[in-house]
Amino acid sequence: MPRVAIEYCTQCRWLLRASWMAQELLSTFATELGEVALIPGSGGVFRITIDGDQIWERKADGGFPDIAVLKQRVRDRVAPERDLGHVDKRD
């Protein structure tokens, strides 16, 4: 089962943000994920990987992910056939 890792900056006090995102992912992908790990870091890091492949990085992607975007990126990797309901709503 896939492993999601959320590396967050302890100096910036981003633990709450990282743990909320982990909770959202675990709630949404309860049977598709094997683990969501929180990894303390420093230097303004906020990086999310799935099995070592980066899917979000704060500096490269311009801030923090909207939770809907994050769920879509995780879904695309772990359960591409899955419908996320209102998260997938198109304008």
mmCIF file as gemmi writes it, N, C-alpha and C atoms, coordinates in Angstrom:
data_model
loop_
_atom_site.group_PDB
_atom_site.id
_atom_site.type_symbol
_atom_site.label_atom_id
_atom_site.label_alt_id
_atom_site.label_comp_id
_atom_site.label_asym_id
_atom_site.label_entity_id
_atom_site.label_seq_id
_atom_site.pdbx_PDB_ins_code
_atom_site.Cartn_x
_atom_site.Cartn_y
_atom_site.Cartn_z
_atom_site.occupancy
_atom_site.B_iso_or_equiv
_atom_site.pdbx_formal_charge
_atom_site.auth_seq_id
_atom_site.auth_asym_id
_atom_site.pdbx_PDB_model_num
ATOM 1 N N . MET Axp A 1 ? 0.851 -1.183 0 1 0 ? 1 A 1
ATOM 2 C CA . MET Axp A 1 ? 0 0 0 1 0 ? 1 A 1
ATOM 3 C C . MET Axp A 1 ? 0.897 1.247 0 1 0 ? 1 A 1
ATOM 4 N N . PRO Axp A 2 ? 0.463 2.291 -0.662 1 0 ? 2 A 1
ATOM 5 C CA . PRO Axp A 2 ? 1.278 3.512 -0.775 1 0 ? 2 A 1
ATOM 6 C C . PRO Axp A 2 ? 1.525 4.192 0.569 1 0 ? 2 A 1
ATOM 7 N N . ARG Axp A 3 ? 2.672 4.855 0.628 1 0 ? 3 A 1
ATOM 8 C CA . ARG Axp A 3 ? 3.06 5.637 1.809 1 0 ? 3 A 1
ATOM 9 C C . ARG Axp A 3 ? 3.148 7.104 1.411 1 0 ? 3 A 1
ATOM 10 N N . VAL Axp A 4 ? 2.369 7.93 2.091 1 0 ? 4 A 1
ATOM 11 C CA . VAL Axp A 4 ? 2.446 9.377 1.907 1 0 ? 4 A 1
ATOM 12 C C . VAL Axp A 4 ? 3.312 9.935 3.027 1 0 ? 4 A 1
ATOM 13 N N . ALA Axp A 5 ? 4.234 10.815 2.677 1 0 ? 5 A 1
ATOM 14 C CA . ALA Axp A 5 ? 5.066 11.487 3.676 1 0 ? 5 A 1
ATOM 15 C C . ALA Axp A 5 ? 4.87 12.99 3.538 1 0 ? 5 A 1
ATOM 16 N N . ILE Axp A 6 ? 4.622 13.636 4.664 1 0 ? 6 A 1
ATOM 17 C CA . ILE Axp A 6 ? 4.491 15.094 4.695 1 0 ? 6 A 1
ATOM 18 C C . ILE Axp A 6 ? 5.629 15.627 5.555 1 0 ? 6 A 1
ATOM 19 N N . GLU Axp A 7 ? 6.577 16.267 4.898 1 0 ? 7 A 1
ATOM 20 C CA . GLU Axp A 7 ? 7.705 16.874 5.61 1 0 ? 7 A 1
ATOM 21 C C . GLU Axp A 7 ? 7.381 18.341 5.827 1 0 ? 7 A 1
ATOM 22 N N . TYR Axp A 8 ? 7.483 18.781 7.078 1 0 ? 8 A 1
ATOM 23 C CA . TYR Axp A 8 ? 7.078 20.137 7.434 1 0 ? 8 A 1
ATOM 24 C C . TYR Axp A 8 ? 8.164 20.812 8.27 1 0 ? 8 A 1
ATOM 25 N N . CYS Axp A 9 ? 8.178 22.128 8.227 1 0 ? 9 A 1
ATOM 26 C CA . CYS Axp A 9 ? 9.181 22.904 8.967 1 0 ? 9 A 1
ATOM 27 C C . CYS Axp A 9 ? 8.73 23.096 10.418 1 0 ? 9 A 1
ATOM 28 N N . THR Axp A 10 ? 9.57 22.621 11.347 1 0 ? 10 A 1
ATOM 29 C CA . THR Axp A 10 ? 9.252 22.805 12.766 1 0 ? 10 A 1
ATOM 30 C C . THR Axp A 10 ? 9.481 24.25 13.204 1 0 ? 10 A 1
ATOM 31 N N . GLN Axp A 11 ? 10.464 24.921 12.588 1 0 ? 11 A 1
ATOM 32 C CA . GLN Axp A 11 ? 10.748 26.314 12.925 1 0 ? 11 A 1
ATOM 33 C C . GLN Axp A 11 ? 9.573 27.223 12.556 1 0 ? 11 A 1
ATOM 34 N N . CYS Axp A 12 ? 8.871 26.858 11.468 1 0 ? 12 A 1
ATOM 35 C CA . CYS Axp A 12 ? 7.732 27.649 10.985 1 0 ? 12 A 1
ATOM 36 C C . CYS Axp A 12 ? 6.433 27.254 11.681 1 0 ? 12 A 1
ATOM 37 N N . ARG Axp A 13 ? 6.505 26.218 12.505 1 0 ? 13 A 1
ATOM 38 C CA . ARG Axp A 13 ? 5.349 25.718 13.256 1 0 ? 13 A 1
ATOM 39 C C . ARG Axp A 13 ? 4.216 25.249 12.328 1 0 ? 13 A 1
ATOM 40 N N . TRP Axp A 14 ? 4.581 24.437 11.347 1 0 ? 14 A 1
ATOM 41 C CA . TRP Axp A 14 ? 3.608 23.937 10.38 1 0 ? 14 A 1
ATOM 42 C C . TRP Axp A 14 ? 3.093 22.543 10.714 1 0 ? 14 A 1
ATOM 43 N N . LEU Axp A 15 ? 3.343 22.073 11.938 1 0 ? 15 A 1
ATOM 44 C CA . LEU Axp A 15 ? 2.85 20.759 12.345 1 0 ? 15 A 1
ATOM 45 C C . LEU Axp A 15 ? 1.329 20.672 12.259 1 0 ? 15 A 1
ATOM 46 N N . LEU Axp A 16 ? 0.626 21.676 12.719 1 0 ? 16 A 1
ATOM 47 C CA . LEU Axp A 16 ? -0.836 21.641 12.705 1 0 ? 16 A 1
ATOM 48 C C . LEU Axp A 16 ? -1.36 21.511 11.273 1 0 ? 16 A 1
ATOM 49 N N . ARG Axp A 17 ? -0.788 22.275 10.353 1 0 ? 17 A 1
ATOM 50 C CA . ARG Axp A 17 ? -1.193 22.209 8.947 1 0 ? 17 A 1
ATOM 51 C C . ARG Axp A 17 ? -0.911 20.813 8.383 1 0 ? 17 A 1
ATOM 52 N N . ALA Axp A 18 ? 0.282 20.289 8.662 1 0 ? 18 A 1
ATOM 53 C CA . ALA Axp A 18 ? 0.665 18.973 8.155 1 0 ? 18 A 1
ATOM 54 C C . ALA Axp A 18 ? -0.233 17.881 8.73 1 0 ? 18 A 1
ATOM 55 N N . SER Axp A 19 ? -0.532 17.96 10.017 1 0 ? 19 A 1
ATOM 56 C CA . SER Axp A 19 ? -1.357 16.917 10.634 1 0 ? 19 A 1
ATOM 57 C C . SER Axp A 19 ? -2.799 16.994 10.149 1 0 ? 19 A 1
ATOM 58 N N . TRP Axp A 20 ? -3.306 18.199 9.889 1 0 ? 20 A 1
ATOM 59 C CA . TRP Axp A 20 ? -4.653 18.337 9.33 1 0 ? 20 A 1
ATOM 60 C C . TRP Axp A 20 ? -4.712 17.702 7.937 1 0 ? 20 A 1
ATOM 61 N N . MET Axp A 21 ? -3.696 17.956 7.118 1 0 ? 21 A 1
ATOM 62 C CA . MET Axp A 21 ? -3.669 17.363 5.776 1 0 ? 21 A 1
ATOM 63 C C . MET Axp A 21 ? -3.569 15.846 5.863 1 0 ? 21 A 1
ATOM 64 N N . ALA Axp A 22 ? -2.779 15.35 6.795 1 0 ? 22 A 1
ATOM 65 C CA . ALA Axp A 22 ? -2.671 13.901 6.989 1 0 ? 22 A 1
ATOM 66 C C . ALA Axp A 22 ? -4.026 13.315 7.373 1 0 ? 22 A 1
ATOM 67 N N . GLN Axp A 23 ? -4.725 13.975 8.269 1 0 ? 23 A 1
ATOM 68 C CA . GLN Axp A 23 ? -6.049 13.515 8.699 1 0 ? 23 A 1
ATOM 69 C C . GLN Axp A 23 ? -7.022 13.492 7.522 1 0 ? 23 A 1
ATOM 70 N N . GLU Axp A 24 ? -7.01 14.53 6.711 1 0 ? 24 A 1
ATOM 71 C CA . GLU Axp A 24 ? -7.885 14.59 5.536 1 0 ? 24 A 1
ATOM 72 C C . GLU Axp A 24 ? -7.588 13.447 4.571 1 0 ? 24 A 1
ATOM 73 N N . LEU Axp A 25 ? -6.313 13.18 4.339 1 0 ? 25 A 1
ATOM 74 C CA . LEU Axp A 25 ? -5.94 12.104 3.425 1 0 ? 25 A 1
ATOM 75 C C . LEU Axp A 25 ? -6.332 10.737 3.977 1 0 ? 25 A 1
ATOM 76 N N . LEU Axp A 26 ? -6.113 10.526 5.265 1 0 ? 26 A 1
ATOM 77 C CA . LEU Axp A 26 ? -6.481 9.254 5.878 1 0 ? 26 A 1
ATOM 78 C C . LEU Axp A 26 ? -7.992 9.048 5.885 1 0 ? 26 A 1
ATOM 79 N N . SER Axp A 27 ? -8.748 10.113 6.062 1 0 ? 27 A 1
ATOM 80 C CA . SER Axp A 27 ? -10.211 10.004 6.041 1 0 ? 27 A 1
ATOM 81 C C . SER Axp A 27 ? -10.715 9.698 4.635 1 0 ? 27 A 1
ATOM 82 N N . THR Axp A 28 ? -10.143 10.351 3.651 1 0 ? 28 A 1
ATOM 83 C CA . THR Axp A 28 ? -10.592 10.183 2.272 1 0 ? 28 A 1
ATOM 84 C C . THR Axp A 28 ? -10.126 8.868 1.67 1 0 ? 28 A 1
ATOM 85 N N . PHE Axp A 29 ? -8.889 8.479 1.964 1 0 ? 29 A 1
ATOM 86 C CA . PHE Axp A 29 ? -8.294 7.286 1.355 1 0 ? 29 A 1
ATOM 87 C C . PHE Axp A 29 ? -8.051 6.2 2.401 1 0 ? 29 A 1
ATOM 88 N N . ALA Axp A 30 ? -9.054 5.915 3.191 1 0 ? 30 A 1
ATOM 89 C CA . ALA Axp A 30 ? -8.928 4.988 4.321 1 0 ? 30 A 1
ATOM 90 C C . ALA Axp A 30 ? -8.458 3.599 3.901 1 0 ? 30 A 1
ATOM 91 N N . THR Axp A 31 ? -8.877 3.13 2.741 1 0 ? 31 A 1
ATOM 92 C CA . THR Axp A 31 ? -8.509 1.777 2.314 1 0 ? 31 A 1
ATOM 93 C C . THR Axp A 31 ? -7.437 1.761 1.227 1 0 ? 31 A 1
ATOM 94 N N . GLU Axp A 32 ? -7.062 2.939 0.714 1 0 ? 32 A 1
ATOM 95 C CA . GLU Axp A 32 ? -6.077 2.996 -0.366 1 0 ? 32 A 1
ATOM 96 C C . GLU Axp A 32 ? -4.663 3.34 0.094 1 0 ? 32 A 1
ATOM 97 N N . LEU Axp A 33 ? -4.514 3.849 1.318 1 0 ? 33 A 1
ATOM 98 C CA . LEU Axp A 33 ? -3.196 4.243 1.818 1 0 ? 33 A 1
ATOM 99 C C . LEU Axp A 33 ? -2.741 3.296 2.917 1 0 ? 33 A 1
ATOM 100 N N . GLY Axp A 34 ? -1.466 2.999 2.911 1 0 ? 34 A 1
ATOM 101 C CA . GLY Axp A 34 ? -0.898 2.174 3.959 1 0 ? 34 A 1
ATOM 102 C C . GLY Axp A 34 ? -0.391 2.983 5.135 1 0 ? 34 A 1
ATOM 103 N N . GLU Axp A 35 ? 0.001 4.236 4.849 1 0 ? 35 A 1
ATOM 104 C CA . GLU Axp A 35 ? 0.596 5.066 5.898 1 0 ? 35 A 1
ATOM 105 C C . GLU Axp A 35 ? 0.626 6.515 5.44 1 0 ? 35 A 1
ATOM 106 N N . VAL Axp A 36 ? 0.453 7.411 6.409 1 0 ? 36 A 1
ATOM 107 C CA . VAL Axp A 36 ? 0.738 8.827 6.197 1 0 ? 36 A 1
ATOM 108 C C . VAL Axp A 36 ? 1.68 9.226 7.319 1 0 ? 36 A 1
ATOM 109 N N . ALA Axp A 37 ? 2.9 9.606 6.946 1 0 ? 37 A 1
ATOM 110 C CA . ALA Axp A 37 ? 3.935 9.937 7.921 1 0 ? 37 A 1
ATOM 111 C C . ALA Axp A 37 ? 4.149 11.438 7.982 1 0 ? 37 A 1
ATOM 112 N N . LEU Axp A 38 ? 4.368 11.942 9.183 1 0 ? 38 A 1
ATOM 113 C CA . LEU Axp A 38 ? 4.741 13.34 9.397 1 0 ? 38 A 1
ATOM 114 C C . LEU Axp A 38 ? 6.224 13.375 9.718 1 0 ? 38 A 1
ATOM 115 N N . ILE Axp A 39 ? 6.971 14.151 8.928 1 0 ? 39 A 1
ATOM 116 C CA . ILE Axp A 39 ? 8.421 14.189 9.064 1 0 ? 39 A 1
ATOM 117 C C . ILE Axp A 39 ? 8.862 15.601 9.409 1 0 ? 39 A 1
ATOM 118 N N . PRO Axp A 40 ? 9.39 15.814 10.613 1 0 ? 40 A 1
ATOM 119 C CA . PRO Axp A 40 ? 9.866 17.14 10.984 1 0 ? 40 A 1
ATOM 120 C C . PRO Axp A 40 ? 11.069 17.545 10.147 1 0 ? 40 A 1
ATOM 121 N N . GLY Axp A 41 ? 11.079 18.805 9.731 1 0 ? 41 A 1
ATOM 122 C CA . GLY Axp A 41 ? 12.19 19.348 8.959 1 0 ? 41 A 1
ATOM 123 C C . GLY Axp A 41 ? 12.462 20.773 9.385 1 0 ? 41 A 1
ATOM 124 N N . SER Axp A 42 ? 13.239 21.48 8.58 1 0 ? 42 A 1
ATOM 125 C CA . SER Axp A 42 ? 13.562 22.871 8.891 1 0 ? 42 A 1
ATOM 126 C C . SER Axp A 42 ? 13.778 23.633 7.591 1 0 ? 42 A 1
ATOM 127 N N . GLY Axp A 43 ? 14.027 24.912 7.717 1 0 ? 43 A 1
ATOM 128 C CA . GLY Axp A 43 ? 14.346 25.729 6.552 1 0 ? 43 A 1
ATOM 129 C C . GLY Axp A 43 ? 13.164 26.044 5.656 1 0 ? 43 A 1
ATOM 130 N N . GLY Axp A 44 ? 11.961 26.022 6.217 1 0 ? 44 A 1
ATOM 131 C CA . GLY Axp A 44 ? 10.787 26.377 5.433 1 0 ? 44 A 1
ATOM 132 C C . GLY Axp A 44 ? 10.269 25.261 4.541 1 0 ? 44 A 1
ATOM 133 N N . VAL Axp A 45 ? 10.676 24.028 4.821 1 0 ? 45 A 1
ATOM 134 C CA . VAL Axp A 45 ? 10.257 22.915 3.986 1 0 ? 45 A 1
ATOM 135 C C . VAL Axp A 45 ? 8.782 22.561 4.222 1 0 ? 45 A 1
ATOM 136 N N . PHE Axp A 46 ? 8.078 22.283 3.146 1 0 ? 46 A 1
ATOM 137 C CA . PHE Axp A 46 ? 6.755 21.663 3.204 1 0 ? 46 A 1
ATOM 138 C C . PHE Axp A 46 ? 6.636 20.852 1.92 1 0 ? 46 A 1
ATOM 139 N N . ARG Axp A 47 ? 6.894 19.558 2.042 1 0 ? 47 A 1
ATOM 140 C CA . ARG Axp A 47 ? 6.983 18.668 0.886 1 0 ? 47 A 1
ATOM 141 C C . ARG Axp A 47 ? 6.108 17.445 1.13 1 0 ? 47 A 1
ATOM 142 N N . ILE Axp A 48 ? 5.392 17.045 0.099 1 0 ? 48 A 1
ATOM 143 C CA . ILE Axp A 48 ? 4.548 15.866 0.197 1 0 ? 48 A 1
ATOM 144 C C . ILE Axp A 48 ? 4.987 14.881 -0.89 1 0 ? 48 A 1
ATOM 145 N N . THR Axp A 49 ? 5.225 13.645 -0.464 1 0 ? 49 A 1
ATOM 146 C CA . THR Axp A 49 ? 5.646 12.605 -1.404 1 0 ? 49 A 1
ATOM 147 C C . THR Axp A 49 ? 4.75 11.377 -1.253 1 0 ? 49 A 1
ATOM 148 N N . ILE Axp A 50 ? 4.687 10.603 -2.335 1 0 ? 50 A 1
ATOM 149 C CA . ILE Axp A 50 ? 4.039 9.293 -2.289 1 0 ? 50 A 1
ATOM 150 C C . ILE Axp A 50 ? 5.082 8.283 -2.741 1 0 ? 50 A 1
ATOM 151 N N . ASP Axp A 51 ? 5.405 7.381 -1.852 1 0 ? 51 A 1
ATOM 152 C CA . ASP Axp A 51 ? 6.445 6.379 -2.121 1 0 ? 51 A 1
ATOM 153 C C . ASP Axp A 51 ? 7.718 7.02 -2.659 1 0 ? 51 A 1
ATOM 154 N N . GLY Axp A 52 ? 8.07 8.17 -2.112 1 0 ? 52 A 1
ATOM 155 C CA . GLY Axp A 52 ? 9.304 8.852 -2.469 1 0 ? 52 A 1
ATOM 156 C C . GLY Axp A 52 ? 9.203 9.808 -3.645 1 0 ? 52 A 1
ATOM 157 N N . ASP Axp A 53 ? 8.093 9.786 -4.376 1 0 ? 53 A 1
ATOM 158 C CA . ASP Axp A 53 ? 7.909 10.694 -5.51 1 0 ? 53 A 1
ATOM 159 C C . ASP Axp A 53 ? 7.188 11.954 -5.053 1 0 ? 53 A 1
ATOM 160 N N . GLN Axp A 54 ? 7.794 13.093 -5.297 1 0 ? 54 A 1
ATOM 161 C CA . GLN Axp A 54 ? 7.24 14.368 -4.854 1 0 ? 54 A 1
ATOM 162 C C . GLN Axp A 54 ? 5.961 14.713 -5.633 1 0 ? 54 A 1
ATOM 163 N N . ILE Axp A 55 ? 4.888 15.066 -4.869 1 0 ? 55 A 1
ATOM 164 C CA . ILE Axp A 55 ? 3.659 15.522 -5.514 1 0 ? 55 A 1
ATOM 165 C C . ILE Axp A 55 ? 3.348 16.979 -5.163 1 0 ? 55 A 1
ATOM 166 N N . TRP Axp A 56 ? 4.036 17.52 -4.14 1 0 ? 56 A 1
ATOM 167 C CA . TRP Axp A 56 ? 3.865 18.929 -3.793 1 0 ? 56 A 1
ATOM 168 C C . TRP Axp A 56 ? 5.106 19.395 -3.053 1 0 ? 56 A 1
ATOM 169 N N . GLU Axp A 57 ? 5.539 20.608 -3.383 1 0 ? 57 A 1
ATOM 170 C CA . GLU Axp A 57 ? 6.651 21.24 -2.658 1 0 ? 57 A 1
ATOM 171 C C . GLU Axp A 57 ? 6.344 22.724 -2.592 1 0 ? 57 A 1
ATOM 172 N N . ARG Axp A 58 ? 6.316 23.248 -1.389 1 0 ? 58 A 1
ATOM 173 C CA . ARG Axp A 58 ? 5.849 24.614 -1.143 1 0 ? 58 A 1
ATOM 174 C C . ARG Axp A 58 ? 6.546 25.654 -2.006 1 0 ? 58 A 1
ATOM 175 N N . LYS Axp A 59 ? 7.848 25.599 -2.102 1 0 ? 59 A 1
ATOM 176 C CA . LYS Axp A 59 ? 8.579 26.621 -2.862 1 0 ? 59 A 1
ATOM 177 C C . LYS Axp A 59 ? 8.345 26.46 -4.363 1 0 ? 59 A 1
ATOM 178 N N . ALA Axp A 60 ? 8.398 25.236 -4.861 1 0 ? 60 A 1
ATOM 179 C CA . ALA Axp A 60 ? 8.23 24.99 -6.301 1 0 ? 60 A 1
ATOM 180 C C . ALA Axp A 60 ? 6.798 25.211 -6.766 1 0 ? 60 A 1
ATOM 181 N N . ASP Axp A 61 ? 5.833 24.845 -5.914 1 0 ? 61 A 1
ATOM 182 C CA . ASP Axp A 61 ? 4.426 24.925 -6.302 1 0 ? 61 A 1
ATOM 183 C C . ASP Axp A 61 ? 3.735 26.205 -5.843 1 0 ? 61 A 1
ATOM 184 N N . GLY Axp A 62 ? 4.474 27.1 -5.198 1 0 ? 62 A 1
ATOM 185 C CA . GLY Axp A 62 ? 3.905 28.397 -4.844 1 0 ? 62 A 1
ATOM 186 C C . GLY Axp A 62 ? 2.983 28.403 -3.646 1 0 ? 62 A 1
ATOM 187 N N . GLY Axp A 63 ? 3.419 27.827 -2.548 1 0 ? 63 A 1
ATOM 188 C CA . GLY Axp A 63 ? 2.621 27.863 -1.32 1 0 ? 63 A 1
ATOM 189 C C . GLY Axp A 63 ? 2.151 26.485 -0.906 1 0 ? 63 A 1
ATOM 190 N N . PHE Axp A 64 ? 1.052 26.48 -0.186 1 0 ? 64 A 1
ATOM 191 C CA . PHE Axp A 64 ? 0.493 25.234 0.326 1 0 ? 64 A 1
ATOM 192 C C . PHE Axp A 64 ? -0.633 24.766 -0.59 1 0 ? 64 A 1
ATOM 193 N N . PRO Axp A 65 ? -0.821 23.453 -0.698 1 0 ? 65 A 1
ATOM 194 C CA . PRO Axp A 65 ? -1.872 22.97 -1.582 1 0 ? 65 A 1
ATOM 195 C C . PRO Axp A 65 ? -3.259 23.183 -0.994 1 0 ? 65 A 1
ATOM 196 N N . ASP Axp A 66 ? -4.19 23.536 -1.846 1 0 ? 66 A 1
ATOM 197 C CA . ASP Axp A 66 ? -5.597 23.491 -1.478 1 0 ? 66 A 1
ATOM 198 C C . ASP Axp A 66 ? -5.906 22.015 -1.23 1 0 ? 66 A 1
ATOM 199 N N . ILE Axp A 67 ? -6.706 21.712 -0.23 1 0 ? 67 A 1
ATOM 200 C CA . ILE Axp A 67 ? -6.936 20.309 0.119 1 0 ? 67 A 1
ATOM 201 C C . ILE Axp A 67 ? -7.564 19.54 -1.038 1 0 ? 67 A 1
ATOM 202 N N . ALA Axp A 68 ? -8.407 20.188 -1.831 1 0 ? 68 A 1
ATOM 203 C CA . ALA Axp A 68 ? -9.018 19.513 -2.98 1 0 ? 68 A 1
ATOM 204 C C . ALA Axp A 68 ? -7.959 19.131 -4.01 1 0 ? 68 A 1
ATOM 205 N N . VAL Axp A 69 ? -7.013 20.018 -4.254 1 0 ? 69 A 1
ATOM 206 C CA . VAL Axp A 69 ? -5.931 19.741 -5.201 1 0 ? 69 A 1
ATOM 207 C C . VAL Axp A 69 ? -5.057 18.604 -4.674 1 0 ? 69 A 1
ATOM 208 N N . LEU Axp A 70 ? -4.749 18.64 -3.393 1 0 ? 70 A 1
ATOM 209 C CA . LEU Axp A 70 ? -3.932 17.582 -2.797 1 0 ? 70 A 1
ATOM 210 C C . LEU Axp A 70 ? -4.631 16.231 -2.927 1 0 ? 70 A 1
ATOM 211 N N . LYS Axp A 71 ? -5.911 16.179 -2.625 1 0 ? 71 A 1
ATOM 212 C CA . LYS Axp A 71 ? -6.655 14.924 -2.735 1 0 ? 71 A 1
ATOM 213 C C . LYS Axp A 71 ? -6.679 14.423 -4.177 1 0 ? 71 A 1
ATOM 214 N N . GLN Axp A 72 ? -6.804 15.325 -5.122 1 0 ? 72 A 1
ATOM 215 C CA . GLN Axp A 72 ? -6.796 14.922 -6.523 1 0 ? 72 A 1
ATOM 216 C C . GLN Axp A 72 ? -5.443 14.336 -6.919 1 0 ? 72 A 1
ATOM 217 N N . ARG Axp A 73 ? -4.366 14.968 -6.457 1 0 ? 73 A 1
ATOM 218 C CA . ARG Axp A 73 ? -3.029 14.461 -6.789 1 0 ? 73 A 1
ATOM 219 C C . ARG Axp A 73 ? -2.779 13.098 -6.163 1 0 ? 73 A 1
ATOM 220 N N . VAL Axp A 74 ? -3.234 12.925 -4.924 1 0 ? 74 A 1
ATOM 221 C CA . VAL Axp A 74 ? -3.084 11.623 -4.269 1 0 ? 74 A 1
ATOM 222 C C . VAL Axp A 74 ? -3.948 10.59 -4.988 1 0 ? 74 A 1
ATOM 223 N N . ARG Axp A 75 ? -5.181 10.936 -5.277 1 0 ? 75 A 1
ATOM 224 C CA . ARG Axp A 75 ? -6.082 10.017 -5.988 1 0 ? 75 A 1
ATOM 225 C C . ARG Axp A 75 ? -5.481 9.58 -7.32 1 0 ? 75 A 1
ATOM 226 N N . ASP Axp A 76 ? -4.934 10.538 -8.067 1 0 ? 76 A 1
ATOM 227 C CA . ASP Axp A 76 ? -4.356 10.226 -9.371 1 0 ? 76 A 1
ATOM 228 C C . ASP Axp A 76 ? -3.243 9.193 -9.275 1 0 ? 76 A 1
ATOM 229 N N . ARG Axp A 77 ? -2.584 9.125 -8.125 1 0 ? 77 A 1
ATOM 230 C CA . ARG Axp A 77 ? -1.48 8.175 -7.927 1 0 ? 77 A 1
ATOM 231 C C . ARG Axp A 77 ? -1.938 6.848 -7.322 1 0 ? 77 A 1
ATOM 232 N N . VAL Axp A 78 ? -2.894 6.89 -6.385 1 0 ? 78 A 1
ATOM 233 C CA . VAL Axp A 78 ? -3.221 5.67 -5.636 1 0 ? 78 A 1
ATOM 234 C C . VAL Axp A 78 ? -4.533 5.016 -6.06 1 0 ? 78 A 1
ATOM 235 N N . ALA Axp A 79 ? -5.454 5.758 -6.655 1 0 ? 79 A 1
ATOM 236 C CA . ALA Axp A 79 ? -6.761 5.204 -7.047 1 0 ? 79 A 1
ATOM 237 C C . ALA Axp A 79 ? -7.328 6.021 -8.201 1 0 ? 79 A 1
ATOM 238 N N . PRO Axp A 80 ? -6.677 5.994 -9.379 1 0 ? 80 A 1
ATOM 239 C CA . PRO Axp A 80 ? -7.069 6.879 -10.48 1 0 ? 80 A 1
ATOM 240 C C . PRO Axp A 80 ? -8.512 6.723 -10.952 1 0 ? 80 A 1
ATOM 241 N N . GLU Axp A 81 ? -9.109 5.574 -10.71 1 0 ? 81 A 1
ATOM 242 C CA . GLU Axp A 81 ? -10.484 5.357 -11.142 1 0 ? 81 A 1
ATOM 243 C C . GLU Axp A 81 ? -11.512 5.917 -10.158 1 0 ? 81 A 1
ATOM 244 N N . ARG Axp A 82 ? -11.069 6.338 -9.011 1 0 ? 82 A 1
ATOM 245 C CA . ARG Axp A 82 ? -11.972 6.772 -7.948 1 0 ? 82 A 1
ATOM 246 C C . ARG Axp A 82 ? -12.53 8.165 -8.199 1 0 ? 82 A 1
ATOM 247 N N . ASP Axp A 83 ? -13.813 8.312 -7.936 1 0 ? 83 A 1
ATOM 248 C CA . ASP Axp A 83 ? -14.489 9.606 -8.012 1 0 ? 83 A 1
ATOM 249 C C . ASP Axp A 83 ? -14.431 10.255 -6.632 1 0 ? 83 A 1
ATOM 250 N N . LEU Axp A 84 ? -13.994 11.494 -6.575 1 0 ? 84 A 1
ATOM 251 C CA . LEU Axp A 84 ? -13.91 12.201 -5.299 1 0 ? 84 A 1
ATOM 252 C C . LEU Axp A 84 ? -15.149 13.06 -5.017 1 0 ? 84 A 1
ATOM 253 N N . GLY Axp A 85 ? -16.207 12.848 -5.765 1 0 ? 85 A 1
ATOM 254 C CA . GLY Axp A 85 ? -17.448 13.584 -5.516 1 0 ? 85 A 1
ATOM 255 C C . GLY Axp A 85 ? -17.285 15.062 -5.777 1 0 ? 85 A 1
ATOM 256 N N . HIS Axp A 86 ? -17.689 15.88 -4.811 1 0 ? 86 A 1
ATOM 257 C CA . HIS Axp A 86 ? -17.676 17.339 -5.001 1 0 ? 86 A 1
ATOM 258 C C . HIS Axp A 86 ? -16.279 17.906 -5.237 1 0 ? 86 A 1
ATOM 259 N N . VAL Axp A 87 ? -15.25 17.197 -4.809 1 0 ? 87 A 1
ATOM 260 C CA . VAL Axp A 87 ? -13.88 17.644 -5.025 1 0 ? 87 A 1
ATOM 261 C C . VAL Axp A 87 ? -13.552 17.659 -6.525 1 0 ? 87 A 1
ATOM 262 N N . ASP Axp A 88 ? -14.164 16.733 -7.262 1 0 ? 88 A 1
ATOM 263 C CA . ASP Axp A 88 ? -13.922 16.622 -8.697 1 0 ? 88 A 1
ATOM 264 C C . ASP Axp A 88 ? -14.853 17.505 -9.528 1 0 ? 88 A 1
ATOM 265 N N . LYS Axp A 89 ? -15.711 18.247 -8.879 1 0 ? 89 A 1
ATOM 266 C CA . LYS Axp A 89 ? -16.676 19.083 -9.609 1 0 ? 89 A 1
ATOM 267 C C . LYS Axp A 89 ? -15.951 20.046 -10.528 1 0 ? 89 A 1
ATOM 268 N N . ARG Axp A 90 ? -16.382 20.07 -11.754 1 0 ? 90 A 1
ATOM 269 C CA . ARG Axp A 90 ? -15.798 20.977 -12.748 1 0 ? 90 A 1
ATOM 270 C C . ARG Axp A 90 ? -16.716 22.173 -12.93 1 0 ? 90 A 1
ATOM 271 N N . ASP Axp A 91 ? -16.134 23.316 -13.232 1 0 ? 91 A 1
ATOM 272 C CA . ASP Axp A 91 ? -16.94 24.52 -13.473 1 0 ? 91 A 1
ATOM 273 C C . ASP Axp A 91 ? -17.585 24.475 -14.836 1 0 ? 91 A 1
